[in-house]
Amino acid sequence: MKNLLTRFAKNESGATAIEYGLIAGLIAVVIITAAGLVGTDVRDSFQAIANRLNPVL
């Protein structure tokens, strides 16, 4: 039983999986933020073009 607990304490594969999960989550947050910012800029650009094509009467 002591040998089993010693092996369990030395096993680092779970920690590695958690680290990869945290990295993936961080990358996802960066991608979502970047897409939101780019989407806003694109929307504003298209709105400016639409306003120039259809002037207010």
C-alpha positions in Angstrom: 0.0 0.0 0.0 2.9 2.4 0.8 4.4 1.7 -2.6 1.1 2.5 -4.3 0.9 5.9 -2.5 4.5 6.7 -3.3 3.9 6.0 -7.0 0.7 8.1 -6.9 2.5 11.0 -5.3 5.3 10.9 -8.0 2.9 10.7 -10.9 2.8 14.0 -12.7 0.6 13.2 -15.7 -2.4 14.8 -14.1 -0.6 18.0 -13.5 0.6 18.0 -17.1 -3.0 17.6 -18.3 -4.2 20.5 -16.1 -1.4 22.7 -17.4 -2.4 21.9 -21.0 -6.0 22.6 -20.1 -5.1 26.0 -18.7 -3.0 26.9 -21.7 -5.8 25.9 -24.1 -8.2 28.0 -22.0 -5.9 31.0 -22.2 -5.5 30.6 -25.9 -9.3 30.4 -26.3 -9.8 33.7 -24.3 -7.2 35.4 -26.5 -8.9 34.2 -29.7 -12.3 35.2 -28.6 -11.1 38.7 -27.5 -9.3 39.2 -30.8 -12.3 38.1 -32.8 -14.5 40.4 -30.9 -12.2 43.4 -31.6 -11.7 42.6 -35.2 -15.5 42.0 -35.7 -16.2 45.4 -34.2 -13.8 47.1 -36.5 -15.2 45.3 -39.6 -18.7 46.2 -38.6 -17.7 49.9 -38.2 -16.0 49.8 -41.6 -19.0 48.4 -43.3 -21.3 50.9 -41.5 -19.1 53.8 -42.7 -19.3 52.5 -46.3 -23.1 52.0 -46.1 -23.5 55.5 -44.8 -21.5 56.9 -47.7 -23.6 54.9 -50.2 -26.9 55.9 -48.7 -26.7 59.6 -47.6 -29.4 60.8 -45.2 -32.0 62.8 -47.1 
